Each structure stands twice: as C-alpha cells, then as structure tokens.
C-alpha cells in the first residue's frame, strides 16, 4: 500500500504540517542530479552517504545522475536521541573505499550547526581526495555555528525540527515521503 502526502497527515496526528512535499523534493533532486552530472562529466565521483538520514536522498539523487559514479557510506552521530546536536561527532562506520585523488561528494540529509560536516570534511581532507563537495537536501542556515561551503542545496529551511525523507525523531518517521514538522 502506498500513501500520498495527505494520507500520511491523516494517519499520523503528530505531524503539524508538511514543510516540503514529496513532489517538490523529487523535482529538486532531479535538478541537483543534472547539476552534478554537468559538473562531473569528466570524472567518476564517489558519493559518500552520511547514514542514516541521507540514504533516501542518496538513492534518489544517484538515480538522477547520468555520469558513472561510486557510492560509499559513513555513519556518524552528533544527536544522541534528542532534537538538538550535542556538538560531539562520533564516527560509527568509516569508509570502505580509498578516496586518495578522487572527487568526493558528501551526501547529507540536513546541515544545521555545520559542526558535523565541518568535522567530516576536515577528517576526509587528511586522506588526500582530489576534491570534496557537499550535497545537502536541507540547509538550516539559522542554526549555523560553523560556516561550511555547500555546493548542492535542495532547500533552505527555518530553524524548526523536521522529520521525514530519512530524517528521524528517536529513529522513527524516516519513512515519510515529505519533510514535515512535528507538533510541539
């Protein structure tokens, strides 16, 4: 059984509203895939998905990229079950691939404080990649503490806690096909 956005709203009473619809997400991901395909037409980049939240974004994004590419995964945490980052980045799963002299695209679900992505970028730079760019589905600029360069941005959002499309609250609600705001 599949649900459209409105059916999810009826089913889950804890969702206050839809911030970004599933249709808007898919349209923007296609645009981002085209941008990346143009930028990497002479390269075979490695997409590094930051688990767990970015996996739906990665899956849809890579289907929209027309150049050859590879995929690898890292798992990091900075939340510890709450709604705000602790500021401490813990690497739970490291890369399998050697990234020396490779073009890297870090794929993140959301950039808020910027601390996690800055830490990861700094760590990965020590492994001598040719380049590192960041693709983020969501950019929560009002929460930014560390200004990091984002190269491919899906949507800018306000400083609200969001769920859906991979983003969770206590490991739940990643399955929502849209970005929603929980009732406070």
MIDOGU-928275 format. One record per residue (C-alpha): x, y, z. Coordinates in pm, whole numbers, padded with zeros to 5 digits, always signed. Each point is the difference from the previous one (the first is absolute). Layout:
REM MIDOGU-928275
XYZ ...
This chain:
REM MIDOGU-928275
+00000+00000+00000 +00132+00344-00085 -00103+00328+00155 +00004+00349-00139 +00102+00293+00218 -00354+00081+00113 -00070-00360+00101 +00306+00008+00227 -00133+00315+00165 -00329-00178+00073 +00180-00309+00128 +00253+00175+00227 -00159+00261+00225 +00338+00113+00138 +00091+00172-00329 -00083+00368+00022 +00051+00073-00368 +00191-00089-00313 +00290+00236-00054 +00118-00146-00334 -00221-00238-00199 +00122-00325-00152 -00062+00148-00345 +00216+00306+00075 +00276-00224+00136 +00009-00219-00310 +00001+00299-00235 +00293+00162+00181 +00195-00327+00018 -00031-00037-00379 +00139+00354-00040 +00288-00076+00236 +00077-00322-00189 +00023+00198-00324 +00234+00256+00163 +00227-00274+00133 +00000-00181-00336 +00120+00317-00173 +00264+00074+00264 +00144-00353-00008 -00029-00083-00370 +00375-00075-00012 +00025-00178+00335 -00127-00302+00192 -00089+00145+00339 -00059-00196+00319 -00322+00089+00177 +00050-00041+00374 -00334-00040+00171 -00012+00110+00362 -00218-00259+00171 -00266-00041+00103 -00198+00303-00103 +00139+00058-00349 -00074-00343-00149 -00333+00092-00171 +00159+00316-00139 +00304-00192-00125 -00213-00267-00167 -00216+00252-00185 +00291+00232-00080 +00223-00268-00151 -00287-00117-00222 -00006+00355-00140 +00375+00016-00068 +00096-00100-00354 +00378-00030+00049 +00178-00309+00127 +00045+00014+00375 +00065-00210+00307 -00169-00003+00339 +00138-00049+00349 -00140+00058+00348 +00099+00155+00330 -00201-00006+00320 +00047+00287+00240 -00202+00128+00289 -00029+00331+00176 -00356-00023+00133 -00028-00272+00265 -00378-00043-00034 -00113+00360+00050 -00102+00286-00225 +00321+00203+00024 +00358-00085-00091 +00235-00071+00290 +00289+00150-00196 +00207-00316+00053 +00051-00197-00323 +00047-00375+00035 +00097-00215-00301 -00190-00327+00020 +00083-00136-00349 +00291+00108-00216 +00049-00018-00376 +00084-00321-00179 +00147+00169-00309 +00333+00179-00035 -00078+00361-00091 +00354+00116-00084 -00005+00216-00315 -00376-00052-00042 -00285+00249-00032 -00227-00032+00302 -00359+00112+00042 -00112-00017+00363 -00375-00065+00006 -00178+00130+00309 -00365+00019+00092 +00027+00329+00190 +00264+00256+00088 -00091+00190+00313 +00284+00106+00232 +00257-00102-00263 +00218-00162+00266 -00043-00359-00120 +00064+00072-00367 +00298+00225+00083 +00149-00276+00213 -00053-00260-00274 +00143+00224-00270 +00308+00066+00211 +00043-00372+00069 -00043-00099-00365 +00245+00270-00118 +00273-00192+00185 -00062-00289-00241 +00102+00214-00299 -00305+00004-00225 +00017+00208-00319 -00309+00193+00108 -00280-00004+00255 -00340+00151-00067 -00312-00015+00213 -00351-00086-00115 -00264+00065+00266 -00371-00049-00035 -00069+00258+00271 +00191+00308+00112 -00109+00140+00338 +00202+00324-00016 -00151+00159+00315 +00162-00277+00209 +00346+00038-00158 +00294+00022+00239 +00273-00103-00244 -00023+00150-00348 +00068-00281-00246 -00016+00027-00380 -00298-00190-00140 +00016-00072-00372 -00336-00163-00069 -00293+00105+00218 -00350-00138-00023 -00190+00243+00222 +00066+00265+00261 -00221-00052+00303 -00081+00192+00319 +00138-00093+00342 -00262-00265+00072 +00042-00369+00078 -00096-00197-00310 -00075-00365-00070 -00052-00212-00308 +00191-00099-00311 +00270-00160+00213 -00006+00245+00289 -00113-00155+00324 -00112+00064+00350 +00136-00273+00228 +00055-00228-00306 -00362+00034-00117 -00175+00174-00293 +00281-00034-00256 -00259-00161-00229 -00205+00313-00056 +00027+00102-00368 +00001+00372+00088 +00170+00233+00246 -00237+00070+00285 -00011+00188+00326 -00107-00178+00316 -00256+00153+00232 +00176+00164+00294 
